[in-house]
Amino acid sequence: MKSLYWLSYHRDQRLVGVVIIQARELLEARMLALIDCLDQGAEFAEGYELNAAETAMISAHSIGRMLAPAEVSRLLAWLESEAARKNPQPNQQHLTSIDRLAVASALFDEPAHCLPASAARRGVDNEQL
């Protein structure tokens, strides 16, 4: 059975974007992104299998393409808000580690990117990039 994988890509230590792709394992997800040129020639940074709850919240429009950094920040904020709404004490370990590059990136200094304050605090706590 195939799962959704979250693949982060960067160039010069800055987030280029994220690809969410369906695959059986992380290696297959990375290969599919490379073969389909979804990685846009950027360097792979991190990859995670999304859990069932996160998978259910990902729209078909976000799968199989490179999401721009602004889209990534909005998606992360939405995933976090939904997790908090559904579970008052969610296990944030997965979302905390999902993309330290996106949180730490200077691209998210602008308020227009809608990065939640909780994610910004995690970026400060996770400075071991």
N, C-alpha and C positions, 0 to 999 in steps of 0.2 A: 504494500500500500504506500502511496506517495504522500509526503508531508510537504508543508511549506517551509522554505528556508529563507532567512534574512541574511543577505550578503552585503557587507559594507566595503566600499572602495574608496581609496584616497590617492592623492597625488601631492607630493611635497608636504606630507603630514597634515593635509587639509582634506576634509570630506568632499568627495566628488558626488557621491550618491549611494543609494541602496537599491539592490535588486531583490525582489521577493519572487522566488521561483519554486515550482513544484518539482520534487525529486524524491528518490528513495533514500538518499544519504547525502551528507554534506559534500563529499567529493564529486558525486554526480551533479549536484546543484552548481558547483563551481565550474565543472566542465561544460555544462549546458549554457551557462552565462557566457563563458569564453567562446564557445562554438557559435552562438547566436550574436556575438559582438555586443551583448548587453553591458559588459563591463567597460565599454568605451575606451579600452586600452589603459585603464587605471589599475593600480596595484590593489590586490585583494588585501583587506585588513582583518576582518573578522566575519565569522558566519555562525549562525545559530538555527536550530530547528525550532520553529514556533510551536507552542503548545496548542491544544485543541481550542481553548478559550480565545487565544490570540488569533488563531487561524479563522475562527468564526467571525472575527471583527474586521478581517481584511477584505476589501472589495475586489471584485474581479478586475477592475480598472487599475489596481495597484500591482497586479501580478504580471510578471513577464516583461518588465521594462525597468529602466533606470529611473528611480525617484530622485528628484532634485533635493538638495539640502533643505530647502524651505518645506517641501512636502514631507520629508523625513521628520522634521521637528513637529509639524502639525499631527502627523500620524502617531508619533511617540506620545504627544500630549493627549491625544484622543484615547489611545490604548490605556494610558495611566488613569485617565479620568473614568473610563468605563470599568477598569479593574477596581478602583476605589469605590465606585458606586455600587458594584455588585458584591464586593467583599470589603467590609470596613477595615480589616487588617490583612491586606493581600500580601502574598509573598512577592516582594519586589526584586528579589535577587536577579531574576532573568531580565526584567526591564532595566534594572540598574546597569547590568553589564552589556545590554544589547548593543549599545553603540557609544562607547566613551569618546570616540573621535567626533561624533556629531555634537555631543554635549560640550566638549572642550573646544570645539572649533570656533574661531573668531567670527565665522559666518553667522553665528547665532547671537551676536551682540545686539542686533537690531530688534526692537520690540515687535516689529511687523512679523517676525517669524513665529510668534506665539509660543515660545518655549516656556513651559511652566517653571515657576520658581523652584519646585522640588527637584526638577531635572537639573537646573543650574547649580543647586547646592550639591547634587551628586557629582557634577563635573569638578567641583572644587575638591570634594573628598577623594576623587579618583584621579589624582594627578600623576599616577604612575604609568603614563602612556608610554 
